[in-house]
């Protein structure tokens, strides 16, 4: 099963998970609402990342924060 993560990234605070969605469209709607509610946010600070649930992680993706997330979740 694939899910979409809505992430907010800031240099000083790192990356925060804002939500998990079952489709890219729902994640885009949530991103739009988040931007509308807080107009000080930079659209570039929000990203939607697709990840697989119940499957081995794909270590070849390019988002280093998700690589760290997977490594930590496998250890615990």
C-alpha positions as CSV (number, residue, x, y, z in Angstrom):
1,X,0.0,0.0,0.0
2,X,1.3,3.4,-0.9
3,X,0.6,6.5,1.2
4,X,1.5,10.2,0.8
5,X,3.3,12.1,3.5
6,X,2.9,15.9,3.8
7,X,6.1,17.3,5.2
8,X,7.1,20.7,6.3
9,X,10.8,21.5,6.3
10,X,12.7,24.4,7.9
11,X,16.5,24.7,8.1
12,X,16.4,25.6,11.8
13,X,13.7,23.1,12.9
14,X,14.2,20.1,10.6
15,X,11.3,18.2,9.0
16,X,7.8,17.8,10.6
17,X,5.2,15.3,9.5
18,X,2.0,17.2,9.0
19,X,-0.2,14.3,7.7
20,X,-0.5,10.9,6.1
21,X,-2.9,10.6,3.1
22,X,-4.2,7.7,1.0
23,X,-3.9,9.6,-2.3
24,X,-1.8,12.3,-3.9
25,X,-4.9,14.4,-4.5
26,X,-5.8,14.4,-0.8
27,X,-2.3,15.4,0.2
28,X,-2.4,18.3,-2.3
29,X,-5.7,19.5,-0.9
30,X,-4.3,19.4,2.6
31,X,-1.2,21.3,1.4
32,X,-3.4,24.0,-0.1
33,X,-5.5,24.3,3.1
34,X,-2.3,24.6,5.1
35,X,-0.9,27.3,2.9
36,X,-4.3,29.2,2.9
37,X,-4.5,29.1,6.7
38,X,-1.0,30.3,7.3
39,X,0.1,32.6,4.5
40,X,3.5,33.1,6.0
41,X,4.5,29.6,4.9
42,X,6.7,29.2,1.8
43,X,5.2,26.7,-0.6
44,X,8.7,25.4,-1.2
45,X,8.9,24.3,2.5
46,X,6.0,21.8,2.0
47,X,6.5,18.6,0.1
48,X,4.5,15.5,-0.7
49,X,6.4,12.3,-0.5
50,X,5.1,8.8,-1.5
51,X,6.1,5.9,0.7
52,X,5.2,2.3,0.8
53,X,3.5,0.7,3.8
54,X,4.0,-3.0,4.7
55,X,6.9,-3.3,2.3
56,X,10.7,-3.1,2.7
57,X,11.8,0.5,2.4
58,X,13.3,1.7,-0.9
59,X,16.8,2.9,0.1
60,X,17.3,4.5,-3.3
61,X,14.9,7.4,-2.8
62,X,16.5,10.9,-2.6
63,X,15.0,12.3,0.6
64,X,17.6,11.9,3.3
65,X,15.2,12.6,6.2
66,X,13.0,9.7,5.1
67,X,16.1,7.4,5.0
68,X,16.8,8.4,8.6
69,X,13.1,7.8,9.5
70,X,13.2,4.3,8.1
71,X,16.5,3.5,9.8
72,X,15.2,4.6,13.2
73,X,11.9,2.8,12.8
74,X,13.6,-0.5,11.9
75,X,15.8,-0.3,15.0
76,X,13.0,0.2,17.4
